[in-house]
């Protein structure tokens, strides 16, 4: 259960730190702004937070359900990979020069999110 709690906590931390990062950028002239330029720093911050808000809550739920069911070593490994994938995706968005071009961390994070999300979903279903 410790692995599950730490993983859920890390997902929450990622979500709230990215939210704070967006709020900090919205100060002053950009208050209420929603840029559409994929090279804009605020746009990238908003997308990193938005994408995290779309996936992290369900990941945390799946991780915690698995955690209370005495997960096997492979499931615990998937939990850790799921969190690493979410951090990789957020970093890839924030570090890219433009969201209009591929970025390796983003790709790894996206593929990892889908694969680990499916694996965690199957793990929950198998223990139902």
N, C-alpha and C positions, 0 to 999 in steps of 0.2 A: 504494500500500500504506500510505502514511503516514496517509491519511484513515481507512482501516480500523482501523489500530492505535490511533489516537487515539479513534475511536468505541468500540471494544471496551474500551479503558481507561476511558473515561467511564462506560460501562455497569457495569463492575466497581466503579468508585468509588461510583456511586449505590447499588449493592447493599450494599456493605460499610459505607458511611456510614449508610444506613437501618438496617442491622443493629445498628450501634453505638448509634444513636438509640433503638432498642427496648431494648437491653440497659441503657442508662443510665436509662431510665424504669422498668425492672423492679427497680431497687434498693429496698431498704427494704421497705415494706409491700406493694408490688406484686410482689415476687419470686414467680415462678411463676403469676401471675394471667393470666387471659385474659378481659378484660371483653367484654360483649356489647352494651353501650350504644354506639350509633353516634355519640354526641357525645363519648365518652370519648377523651382525648388518647392514651392508650396503645393503645386499640383502633385509632385512625386510624394510629398509627405501625406497628402490627403489620400492618395491611392494606396500607399503602404498601410495606412491606418484602416481605410475602408476594406481592403482585402483581408486584413487581419480580423476585422470585425465580422466578416462573412464566414470565416473558417474556424478561427480559434475557439469560439464557444462550443461548437459541436465537437471539436477535437477534445476539448477539456471534458465534456460530458462522457464521451466514449472512453477516454483514458480513465476517468474516475469509476465508471461502471466496471471496466476491466480490472481496475485496482482492487475493488472490494470482492472480487471473485478469485482471489489468490492466483494471479496471472503466472503463466509459465515464463521461462527466461526469454523465449522468443517474443512474447507479447510485450514484456518489459522493454526489450530492445526496440520494438516498433514504436512504443510510446516515446522513447528518447529520440528516435529518428523523426517522428512526427514533429516534435518541438524544434529540432534542428532544421527541419524543412521550412517551418514557418519563419524562423529567424533568417534563414538563407534567402527566402523569397523577399522578406522586408528589406534586407540589406541590398539585394539585387535591385530593387526598385529605387531605393535611396541613393545608391552609388552609380546608377546608370546615367549617362550623359543625356539620354532621351529615352522615353518609354516606347518610342516608335521603332526601336531597334532591339534585337535579342541581347540578352545579358546572361552570362553563364550562371551566376548565383540565382537569378530569377528562374531560369529553366530548371535547375536542380531542385529549387524550393517548390516549384509548381508540380513537377513530376513526383517528388517526395510526398507532397501533401496529398495528391490523389492516391498514390499507392498505399501510404500508411493509413489514410482515412478509410479506404476500402478494407484493408487488413484489420483495422480496429473494429469496423462494423461487422465483419465476418466473425471476429473473435467474440464480440458481444452476442451475436446470434447463436454461435455454437455453444455458448454457456447458458442460453435461455432455458 
